Amino acid sequence: MENIPVEVIGNILSHIRSARNNVVASSTCKKWRQAWRSHFHTLSFNSCDWPVYHDFTSDTLEILITQTIFQTKALRCLIISMSDVHEFSTVPVIAWLMYTRDTLCELHFHVSAPPMFNITEKCSRQKLEGLALGRNSITRVDPSYQKFPCLKSLSLSFVSILELDLCLLVTACPGLETLSMVSPEISMSDSQASMEISSSLKEFSVESFGLDKFVIEADLLECLHLKDCTFEVFELIGKGSMKVLKVDDVRVIHLDIGDNADSLEFVDISNFTIMWPKFYHMISKASKLRRLRLWGVVFEDDDEVVDLQTISVFFPQLMFLSLSYDLRDGVLNYGLQGSSLLTNVSVLELGWTSINDLFAVWVAGLLERCPNLKKMVIHGFVSEVKTHEECIILAKFTDFIIQLGREYTDVKIEFEYE
């Protein structure tokens, strides 16, 4: 170890992340203490890493964090994430930010602070490239003063903010590429529950949020992820650069991605009720689509069927296909109509919501349509198998898959049961 450069030791210590473990490791010898002081770049105080943090008072934690940070000189990433029982006062937080402002590139601050403390004001005009805030209030955003010239990633979790302040905050980040929001508490500036964000974002995700109308205008957007949200209208305005669309457990009356389907390569729709003709029309121009996942999708019309002929013809470059089997009133949600092959599909991911004899027939039919298949993953919910008849069906299906495995020796078959 004595031949290892002190800069390398500092890098090794930084990968430990946990502040407590780092302090212990740095006390090993004089060289390690030097590495800790001058070349250590990532420091994490996380109550999940060390449960003893829960037993400390907020004042004790503030002193502990202050003493630890002030022993370093080159911090580039600072992570402070504590439980709801702690609330930090303003003075020590400002001291941490001021001490690290010349070197810090990434800040994760998930701690309650006094309502009047505006952390974005203290973080502005610094070298930050990544900022993640949780359980804070953001107020009085002034883009003429609060500027984030280097910020590329912004994450807001359980943050309270006015609609106008959120738009101004995004405006204050001219180079922002990624915006993520989880359970944001956004207060509307008027009685109409609608919001519009305009930016040069490349990735946008929102989770656990509801609004009548949400419009995002981003010409460079490549990835859109909506999860556990409720909208009457969600509209994306852009110039067709989007590659990834993920919609999970979303309730929306009108979903419009405009002309952004042309570049789509990955579509993942789960736990979603849709009108298939309308949704298909929206993504039908995605001739470059390589991954398609339709999982737990419910069609508004019970007679609607997605046939493999349509999928194979309009998505010729498809390499990964994931479908969950559902049979309603004798109608299968994903039919085997047509004869076109899914030539490029190399991975199949199939699953059921309720097991029956037709599932095995459906799986075999899909295998026949994928001549170049390399891997098939079967997902099932064994907890839903309760009756004796269902147990017999599951046993027959397992035996059937074993027989298929002997026939399709080039296909790797995996099971994932819950």
N, C-alpha and C positions, 0 to 999 in steps of 0.2 A: 504493500500500500504506500510505502514511503516514496516510491518512484512515480506514483500517479500525480499528474499536475493538480494543483489546488483548484483550478477552474473545473476540471473534470469531477473532482469530489463535490464541488458545489452543485454541479448539474445532477449528480447521483442523489444527493440529499434532497434536491428539489422534487424529485420523482416520488419521494416518500409522502409528500403533501401534508400529512397530519402534523400540526404545529407541535404537539406534545412529543411525538416520536422524533421529530427533527431536533428539538432541544436536547433530548436524551442522546441521540446519535452524535450531535455536534460536540458533546462533552467528552468524546472518546480520547481526543488528543489535541495538541496545540494546532496542528495542521488542519484538522477538521473544524476547529473553532474559527480559524482564519477563513476557511471555505464558506462556513455559515455566515460570517460577517460580510464578506466582500463578494461572494459569487453565488449566493443562494437567491433563487428567483421566484419560487412558488411557495406560498404560505397559506395554510388552511386551518381555520378554527370552525369545526363543524360538530355540533352536538350529536350527530349520528356516529361520528368516529369515536367519540369518547363520552359515554353517558354521564360521567362525573360532572360535566359542564352543567347539567341540570341542577346539581346541588349547590352551585355557586350563586351568590347574589350578583346582580347586574354590576354593582360597584366593583366587586372582586374581579369579575370578568374583564371589565374595562382596564383595570390596573394590569392584569395578566397580559392582555393583548398589547397594551401600550409598551410594557417592558420588553415583550418579545419582538415587536416590530422595530423598536428603536435599537435593537442589537444588529439589525441588518442594514445594508447600504445599497442593495441592488435589486429590490423586489420588483418583479414585473407582473406578478399575478397575486392578488390578495382575495381570499375567500373567507367570509365571515357569515356563518349561518347558524342561528340559535333558535331555540324553541320559543313558543309564544309567551312563556313566563318571564322572558327577559325584555327589558326596554333600555336602550342605551341613551345616555344624555348627549347633548350637542357637542360640548367642548372636546371630549376625547376623540369623537369621530372626526371632527375637523382637524385635530392634531394628526391623526393617522393619514388623512388625505393630504395634508400639507407636507408631511414628512416624506411621503412616497411620490409626490407629484412629478418629480423629474424623471422617474424610472418606470412608474406603474403603467402597464398597458392593458391590464384586465382587472376588473373589480366585480366581485359577486358580494352583494350586501343584502342578506335576508334576515333582518332584525328590525323589530319595531323601534321607532324613534319618535321624539316629541312631534306632535302634529305641525307645529310651526317651523320645524327644521326641514329646509328644502335641500335635499342632498344633491339634486341635479345642478343647483347653483354652485355648490362646492366642487363638483366634478368637472364643471365646464372649463374650457380653455386649457385642457391638459392633453396628454398624449394617449389617452384611453382609446383602445381599439375595440374593446368589448366591455359592456356594462350590463349587469344583471341585478335588478332590484326586486325585493320582495317585502310585502307588508309595510310599505311606505306610502306617504302622501306626497304627491308632486303638485306644487302650486306655483303660480306666478311665473310662468315660463316666458322669458323675454329673449327671442332669438337674436336681437341686436347685441345682447350682452352675453347670454348663455350660448356659447358656440362649442360644438364638438367636431373640430375639423378632421380628426383621425378616426372617429367612431365608425365601425363597420357592423357591429352586432349590438342590438338592444333587446333585452328581455325584461318584461314586466309581469310579476306574479303577485296577485292579490294587492294590486296597487290602486289607490284612489286618485283619480285625476279628472279634470274637466275635459270635455271634448275639445274645446278650443286649445287648451294647454297641450293635449296629446298631439294635435296637428302642428302646433308651433314647435314642439319638441322634435318631431320628425323633420320639420323644416330646418331646425338648427343643426341637423346632422347631414350635411350635403353628400357624404360618402357612404351613407347607411346602406347595407346590403341585406341584412337579416333583421326582421322585427318579429318577436314572439310575445304573445300575451296569454296569460293564464288567469282566469277568473278576475278580469279587470273590473273595477268599479268606476265606470265612466259616467259622469254627470253631463246630461245634455244642456246645451246653452239655451235651448228653447223648448217648447212643449212638444215639438215633433221629434219622435225617437228615430232620427236618421243621422248618418255620419258618413263623411267622405274624407278619404286620405289620399293624397297625391304625393308620389315619391319615386325615386329611382331604385326601389327595392328589387332584390333578386329572390328573396325567400320571405314568405309571410305565413305565420301560423297563429291561430287563435283558438283557445280552448275554454269551455264553460262560460259562454257569453251569449247574450240575447239582445236583439235589437229589431225594430221594425224594418229598417232599411240600412244596408251597409254597402257602400260603394268604395272600391279601392282602384285608384288609377296609377298603374305602374307599368311603363312600357318595357322594362327589362325583367319583369317578374318571370322566374323560372320554376319556382316551387310554391304551391298553394296548399295549405293543410288546414282543414276545418274539423274540429272535434267537439262533440257535446255542445252544440250551439243551436240556437233557435232564431231564425230570421223569417220575415215575410218575403223580403227581397234581398238577395246577395248578388252583386254585380261586379264583375272585373272588367276594367277597361285597359287595354294594352295593345301592343303591336305584334302579338303572336309569337312571343319567345318562351312561353310556358312549356316546361318539359314534364313536370310532376304535378298530379292532381290527387289529393287524398281527402276523402270525406268520410268521417267516422261518427256515427250516432248524431246526425244533424237533422233537424226538422226545418225545412225551408219550403215555402210555396213556390217561389220563383228563383231559380239558380241560373245565372247567365254568365258565361265566361267569354262572351263575344267571339272574336276571331282568333282566340288563343289556342284552338285545338290543333292547328296545323303542325306544331312542333312537339306535341305530346308524345312522351316515350313511356310513361308509367302512370296508369290510372288505378287507384285503389279506393273502392267504394265498399263500405261495410256498415251494417246496422242502419240502413237507409231505405226509406220508402220513396219510390220514384215511379213516374210514368215512363216506361222504357222507350216508346217511340220518341218522346220529347228529349230524353237524356241521350239516346243514341244519335239523334240528329245533332246534338250539341258536340259529340265527340267523333262523329262519323268521318271527319276529315283527317283524323289522326292516322295517316298512312304509315307513320314512323313508329307507331306504338309497339313496344317490345314487351311490356309487362301489363297484364290486365288482371285485376283482382275484384271479384264481385262476391262479397261474403255477407250473408245475412241480409241480402237485399230483398225487399218486399215490393211487388208490383201493385200499383193502385187498382189496376184492372185484373181480376182473378183469371181472366182468359189470356193474359199477355204471356208470351213465351219468347225467350231469347234462343234463337237457333244457332247451332255451330256453323251453319252455312254462311250466315251473315258475318260472324266473327272471323272466319277464315278468309272470306273474300275481301273485306274492308280493312283488315289488319294483317296484311301478308307477312310483316316482319316480326310477328308475335313470337316470343321465345319462352315466356313464362305465363301460364294460365292458371288462375286460382278460382274455383267455383264451389259454392256450397249448395248441396242438393236439398230441394224442398218440393214436396208433393201436396198440392191442394185440390181437393175435389177431383182427384184423378188426373190433374194437369201438372206436368213437370215444368218447373220454372226454366230449365235449360234443356231444350229439346235436342235430339240427335238428327233433326231433319237435314236433308241435303247429302251430298257425297263429297264435297270439297275436303281436302286434307289440310291439317294444321302442320304444314311441312317443317317449319322452323321451331316448333315448340319442343323444347328439350326438358322442361320441368312442368309437371302437373301437380297442383295442390287441390285435393278434393276433400269434401267433408259433408256431414249430414247434420240436420237438426233433429230428425227422428228417423231411426233405422227401419227399413222395410226391405222386402225381397227384391224390389225393382232397383235398389241402389247398386247391387252387384251388376245388373244388366247395364246400367248407365255407365259405371266405371269401365266395363269391358268395351262398350261402344266408344268411349273417349280414347281408350288405348289404341283401338283400331284406326282412329283418325289422326294419330300422332306417330308417324312411321319413324321419326328420328328421336323419339323420347329417350332420355337418359335417366330420369329420376321421377318417381311418383310418391307423393306424401299423402297419406290418408289421415284425416283428422276426424275424431269422433267424440261424442259425449257419452261415455259409459255410464255416468250418473243418471242419464235419462233412460237407460235400459233397466226396467223394473219388473215387468211381467215375465212369466215363464216363456211365453211365446216370443217376446223380444230377445230373450237370452238365446233361444234356439236360432233365431234369425241371425244374431251376431256370430254365433258359432259357425253357421253355414257360410256366412260372408267371409269369415277368416279362412275357412277351408278353401273357398272359391279363390281368394287372393293368392293363397299358396299355389294353387293350380296355375293361375295366371303367371306367377313368378317363374314357374317351370317352363312356361311357353315363351315368355318374354325375358330371356336370360340376360339381355343387355340392359334391362331396366332395373335400376336400384329402387326397391320398394321399402318405404319407411312408414311406421305407424306412430301417431301422436294422439293418445287417448287422454281425455280429461274426466 
